[in-house]
Amino acid sequence: MSRRKRRVWTRLCVCVAALLGFACWWQGWLFSEPSYRGKTVTRWLDTMTLFDQERDADERLERAPSPAVVASDPALRALRHIGSNAVPVLVHRLSEPPLWKPSDRLKAWLEWKWDQVRSRRAIPRPSPPNYCSPIQRARKMAAAFTLLALGTNANAGFTRAMEACTVAPSIASNEPPIQFVFMAVSRAGRSLPRSREQIIDEITAAMNHTNAFYRGSAASVTRYIGNPYPPAWKDILGRLTQDVDANVRREALWSLGIIAKGDDDVVRLAEAALRDAKNSAPVRAVAAMALGWAGAKATNALPLLREAQQDPDRHLQFRAREAIRAIEDRHSRD
């Protein structure tokens, strides 16, 4: 074979190999995660435009995108295309512990080695971070939101997101996975009208769960989904104010004070919770908050609140004082 033919064959083989490599990359055969159009699940999460890494959590809650914006997000469309195959990765990303950023990891390693050299003795490795980087925070939020968007038909939904929170590693963190589920519910309740009813049904079922963590978390998340609130939630939350678990009682009172503000039954429940000395100070403090939110309708609770101001717990004192101020201010206006 002549030299010219060998060059032609070599170039042809290189082109074929490149095309095969591109096809394998495009189909996701080279990745350990499910992929779509050459991007893994994690890469799609990191490119989801619904979550801006530069904004803080409070601003994210206030600026829920419209359903049209959600529907046009290419990352969410891709993850919906991957479907149930993406769920294990979504659960893992939501539940994984805080990760070092590469620059922080290198800096911590260099400081650790320098301390060892300088002190000439063994020094324990630095502890991992207890907070998420902006990139990981946005990724966790996107993972929780996608689980809600995929719904139960894809073996996802609110219940699966809750399961991810229960299997999260027991590493001290200032940002537990459940907070990202709450923020995702806040957005999904406004931005995913087709999924809203399903999310509400799953939250309702979780409030009747045998596990106190599920009941408390579900009672808490009810105040994040936004109006209109299901009428049945008032009775369910009222029942949970008598739960055996103190945290469940606290979260149920808190949510009732928001979603049924000023309701006569809620005022009576809050008064009873504040009067009951068996309740912990945090539960009684939330009861005082609910009375303050009720305004003039809780005027009869003023003696109870003044009595609570004498409690040794400073947080309860503060909440009682704030409630008294809110009730008296509202009463004077009316």
Helices and strands as residue ranges (DSSP letters): H 3-27, E 35-36, E 39-40, H 41-46, H 57-62, H 67-71, H 74-82, G 83-86, H 87-95, H 102-119, H 134-150, G 152-154, H 158-166, H 177-191, H 193-207, H 212-221, H 232-240, H 246-259, H 264-275, H 281-294, G 295-301, H 302-308, H 314-333
